Amino acid sequence: MIAIRSTALMAVIALPALLAACAKPATGPAAVSSRLPIYAADLQGASSLCTVPDAPKLTDAQQTEVPMTVGNDGGFCGLRVAKPGPEPFDAGLLTARPSNGRVRVQSVGDYTRIDYIADSGFVGADSFAVRLLPGSTSVKVNVTVQGVAAPAAAATPAAVTPRVSAPPATSNTSTRSTATPARPAATTPARRSTTTTR
């Protein structure tokens, strides 16, 4: 009995180590190591089509041009930039607005991410520029927006129309007008018998 218990105990202790050895390393945006926190909300909402160079080399006091290809499905395409270290910039100033989309600049972990969201239905070329602070580094993004199929919407159940039926017939044959609701008949509480038996 003791041998069975010790074998079971060894199996329980060894199981996590065996599972960890078989695990595949994490990949994708969530696997990026960062000194600063990366929140799940920062990784959601990306366009199904987003092609952009990862962390282009920036030169202070110069404008860096970067190409971006994005789908017009309502999602963002994000360009990651950083100061040496990497470390996010303190702020980004939009110096040239896009004609057919929106720009959002935010810190995501150790990087500053410049997001572009194309206007619904727009297909074609667009561009914008962002000045990164501190310093005078700027990034001009030349965007190509391509039409993509919108993500499949979840199936919605068919509308249900409630069945309305007439109220049940009552035995009250009042001749009151239908404009005023009928009042329930007044009832008197039943009297209790107070007779005592000896």
Secondary structure, DSSP 4 states (H G I P E B T S, - for coil): -HHHHHHHHHHHHHHHHHHHHHPPPP-SGGG---SS---GGGGSSB-S-EE--SS----TTSEEEEEEEEESSS-EEEEEE-BTTTB--SEEEEEE--SSEEEEEEEETTEEEEEEEEPTT--EEEEEEEEEETTTEEEEEEEEEE--PPPPPPPPPPP-PPP--PPPP-S------TTSPPPPPP--PPPPP-----
